[in-house]
């Protein structure tokens, strides 16, 4: 989201989160390195930086159930603990609202959630499954043996989900802040609905195929994505709530930015 955070433009590049350039980090002499909890062993990462006097803070950063602790830690590091607590209370209010409205929802809507690659989905332990559970839906891939399984198109047809959520990635489909190309989204969504035999899936028959920007899929704005999914699947329970208005207020309050771009389609 470089357009949303223009202060990051022009900063030195140190590689990817999965494979950072340790030599470049050492040259920059940072006071602190913040890294994902899940990538690189301590021996390969901290073990190389600690002798140089460069401390590392590990965080999950993307898992909605860890947002409280990650934001609280960042607040302490930055000396902005009061704001961190305000931020936590802010997004917990929306999560609580969704939970309250869906506590007696039965049966739950069955959803196929497709991640960035075709037929790549999410199961128990993925982090994204927690998001789906908070949105009050049943993840049809929940019991797959690995957190990020690759399934077949026939597998989805057999399980006949009532709704499909496809997450965008800049590599395949650009969505999010400042993105306005609706024609690309229309064509991409139609391509999903035109997959072989997918016309037999209930979600396709009813048009309940939702494209969702990865900016609100996981990470700090995941509660916005949860609200969108919940309203998409249970519109009658959220008739008085506009997720776009919530998102607009969110960006203005915490980023000082106007809402621009397409985060969901349709």
C-alpha positions in Angstrom: 0.0 0.0 0.0 2.7 2.4 -1.0 0.2 5.0 -2.1 -1.4 4.9 1.3 1.9 5.3 3.0 3.9 7.8 0.8 6.5 8.3 3.5 7.8 4.9 2.6 8.6 5.8 -1.0 12.3 6.2 -1.7 13.4 4.2 1.4 16.1 1.6 0.9 15.0 -1.8 -0.2 16.3 -4.7 1.9 14.7 -7.6 0.1 11.5 -9.5 0.9 10.1 -10.4 4.3 10.9 -14.1 3.6 14.4 -13.4 2.4 15.8 -10.1 3.7 19.3 -8.9 2.7 21.1 -9.1 6.0 24.2 -7.3 4.6 22.0 -4.4 3.5 20.3 -4.3 6.9 23.7 -4.2 8.6 24.8 -1.3 6.4 21.7 0.7 7.4 22.4 0.3 11.1 18.8 0.3 12.3 17.8 0.8 16.0 15.4 -2.1 15.6 14.3 -4.7 13.0 10.7 -5.8 13.0 10.3 -9.2 11.4 7.5 -11.8 10.8 7.3 -14.5 13.5 6.9 -17.2 10.9 9.9 -16.7 8.5 13.6 -17.4 9.0 15.1 -19.2 12.0 16.6 -17.3 14.9 19.9 -18.8 14.1 19.7 -17.4 10.5 18.3 -14.0 11.5 18.9 -12.9 15.1 22.0 -14.9 15.2 23.5 -12.8 12.4 22.2 -9.4 13.6 22.7 -9.7 17.4 26.6 -9.6 17.2 26.2 -6.3 15.3 24.1 -4.8 18.2 20.9 -4.8 16.1 17.9 -6.1 18.0 14.9 -7.9 16.4 11.3 -7.9 17.4 9.2 -10.8 16.0 5.5 -10.2 15.3 2.7 -12.0 13.5 1.5 -8.8 11.9 -1.2 -10.4 9.8 -3.2 -12.7 12.1 -6.3 -11.0 13.4 -6.2 -12.9 16.7 -2.7 -11.5 17.4 -3.5 -7.9 16.4 -4.0 -6.8 20.1 -0.6 -8.0 21.2 1.3 -6.8 18.1 -0.2 -3.3 18.2 0.3 -3.1 22.0 4.0 -4.0 21.5 4.4 -1.5 18.7 2.8 1.1 20.9 5.4 0.5 23.6 8.3 0.6 21.1 7.1 3.9 19.7 6.1 5.4 23.0 2.5 5.7 21.9 0.8 3.3 24.2 -2.3 5.4 24.6 -2.9 5.5 20.9 -2.3 1.8 20.6 -5.0 1.1 23.2 -7.4 3.4 21.4 -6.7 1.6 18.1 -7.3 -1.8 19.7 -10.6 -0.6 21.3 -11.6 0.8 17.9 -11.3 -2.4 15.9 -12.5 -4.6 18.7 -15.8 -2.6 18.6 -16.4 -3.8 15.1 -15.4 -7.4 15.8 -17.8 -7.4 18.8 -20.6 -6.0 16.6 -20.2 -8.8 14.1 -20.0 -11.5 16.7 -23.1 -10.1 18.5 -25.2 -10.0 15.3 -24.2 -13.5 14.2 -24.3 -15.4 17.5 -27.5 -17.2 16.7 -26.9 -17.6 12.9 -27.7 -21.1 11.9 -27.0 -22.8 9.6 -23.9 -20.8 8.8 -23.2 -19.9 5.2 -20.7 -22.3 3.6 -17.8 -20.4 1.9 -14.9 -21.3 -0.4 -12.1 -18.8 0.2 -9.4 -18.7 -2.5 -6.1 -17.1 -1.7 -3.8 -15.4 -4.2 -3.1 -18.4 -6.5 -5.8 -20.4 -8.3 -7.3 -23.2 -6.2 -5.1 -22.2 -3.2 -7.3 -22.1 -0.1 -7.0 -21.8 3.7 -7.6 -24.3 6.4 -7.2 -24.6 10.1 -4.0 -22.9 11.3 -3.8 -20.5 8.4 -4.8 -17.3 10.2 -7.3 -16.5 7.5 -9.5 -19.3 8.8 -9.9 -17.3 12.0 -11.0 -14.4 10.0 -13.7 -16.5 8.3 -14.8 -17.8 11.6 -15.2 -14.3 13.0 -17.2 -13.4 9.9 -19.6 -16.2 10.9 -19.2 -18.5 8.0 -18.2 -22.1 7.6 -14.9 -22.6 5.7 -15.4 -25.6 3.5 -11.6 -26.3 3.5 -11.3 -26.2 7.3 -10.4 -29.8 7.8 -7.7 -30.0 5.0 -4.5 -31.5 6.4 -2.3 -28.4 5.8 -3.0 -24.7 6.5 -2.7 -23.6 2.9 -3.9 -26.5 0.7 -4.2 -26.6 -3.0 -7.4 -28.2 -4.1 -9.0 -29.2 -7.5 -11.9 -27.4 -9.2 -13.9 -30.6 -8.9 -13.3 -30.5 -5.2 -15.0 -27.1 -4.9 -17.9 -28.3 -7.2 -18.5 -31.3 -5.0 -18.8 -29.2 -1.9 -21.0 -26.7 -3.5 -20.3 -23.5 -1.5 -23.0 -20.9 -1.0 -20.5 -18.0 -1.4 -17.0 -17.6 -2.8 -14.4 -15.1 -1.6 -11.4 -14.5 -3.9 -8.6 -12.5 -2.4 -6.7 -10.1 -4.7 -2.9 -10.0 -5.1 -1.1 -7.3 -7.1 0.6 -10.1 -9.0 -2.8 -11.3 -10.4 -5.3 -8.6 -9.8 -4.8 -5.1 -8.5 -7.3 -3.9 -5.9 -7.1 -1.5 -3.0 -6.0 2.1 -2.4 -6.1 4.2 -5.6 -7.1 1.3 -7.8 -10.1 2.2 -10.0 -10.0 -0.2 -13.0 -13.4 -1.9 -12.7 -13.2 -3.5 -16.2 -10.3 -5.7 -15.0 -12.3 -6.7 -11.9 -15.5 -7.5 -13.9 -13.4 -9.7 -16.3 -11.5 -11.4 -13.5 -14.7 -12.3 -11.6 -16.4 -13.6 -14.7 -13.4 -15.8 -15.3 -13.8 -17.4 -11.9 -17.5 -18.0 -12.5 -16.7 -19.5 -16.0 -14.4 -22.1 -14.6 -15.2 -25.6 -15.9 -18.4 -27.0 -14.3 -18.6 -24.1 -11.8 -22.0 -23.1 -13.2 -23.2 -25.9 -11.0 -22.0 -24.2 -7.8 -24.7 -22.4 -5.8 -22.5 -19.4 -5.2 -22.1 -19.0 -8.9 -25.7 -19.5 -9.6 -26.7 -16.8 -7.2 -23.8 -14.5 -8.1 -22.3 -14.6 -4.5 -18.7 -14.4 -5.8 -16.9 -11.6 -3.9 -13.5 -10.2 -4.8 -11.7 -8.8 -1.8 -8.5 -6.7 -1.6 -5.7 -8.3 0.4 -5.3 -4.9 2.2 -8.4 -5.8 4.2 -8.0 -9.6 4.2 -5.4 -9.9 6.9 -3.4 -7.3 8.9 -4.6 -4.3 10.9 -7.6 -3.6 8.7 -8.8 -7.3 8.7 -11.9 -6.2 10.8 -13.0 -4.2 7.7 -12.8 -7.3 5.6 -14.6 -9.4 8.2 -17.4 -6.9 8.2 -17.6 -7.0 4.4 -17.7 -10.8 4.3 -20.3 -10.9 7.1 -22.6 -8.5 5.3 -22.1 -10.3 2.0 -23.2 -13.6 3.6 -25.8 -12.3 6.0 -27.2 -9.0 4.4 -30.4 -9.0 6.4 -28.4 -8.9 9.7 -26.2 -6.0 8.6 -28.8 -3.9 6.7 -28.0 -0.8 8.8 -24.2 -1.1 8.5 -22.2 0.2 5.6 -18.7 -1.4 5.6 -17.5 1.2 3.1 -18.5 4.0 5.5 -16.7 2.1 8.3 -13.6 1.8 6.1 -13.8 5.5 5.2 -13.8 6.6 8.8 -11.0 4.1 9.6 -8.6 5.6 7.0 -9.5 9.2 7.9 -9.0 8.6 11.6 -5.8 6.5 11.6 -4.1 7.5 8.3 -5.5 11.0 7.6 -6.5 9.7 4.1 -9.7 9.8 2.1 -11.0 6.4 1.0 -10.0 6.0 -2.6 -10.0 2.8 -4.8 -11.8 -0.5 -4.9 -11.5 -2.9 -2.1 -14.4 -5.2 -2.9 -16.3 -6.2 -6.0 -19.2 -6.2 -6.6 
